Amino acid sequence: MRFFSSDVVDMLERAGWESGRHVAIDDLTGSLRSFGFAVSEAAIDFLTEFAFIRLEHEPSIVLNAKKSFCWTSFDPAVVATRRDARISDRCSSVVGKSLCPVGTDGFHFTIYVAGDGSFFAGRDASVFQYGESVEVLLRAICNGVRPTKISEWIIE
């Protein structure tokens, strides 16, 4: 069983998550595989619990006197293309682990999970690291902490 702090649980519950959530993801994983993504058990476990959740979180900006939050959506279908599979392969080569997309965020990151359950992000030709577990990923999102840039790959 995972342990999430109360503020992470509050953020998740506001988005419709509940403990023990189990989402049917066969169509989603089938689509990812059809475009060439390696869908690991870690990706299946994560998506089974968090697929289709959209989190609103810090950082935020004020637009027209209204606070507008950043968002993270755990729906990798938006990046399920052959082009994105090639980008995923490039990011995988940088980190030395096979990566599967699990979502996107408002800063134009694609969020990936490795087979060992660690989380990364890619944007343009840059690769970033969130941390080694779901708990670390969600804590960072809840606190508005951006992932740490670890490297780049060359655009050809």
Buried (B, 14 or more C-beta within 10 A) or exposed (E): EEEBEEEBBEBBEEBEBEEEEEEEBEEBBEBBBEBBBBBBEBBBEBBBBBBBBEBBBEEEEEEEEEEEEBBBBBBBBEBBEEEBBEBBBBBBBBBEBBBBBBBBBBBEBBBBBBBEBBBBBBBEBBBBBBBEBBBBBBBBBBBEBBBEEEEEBEEE
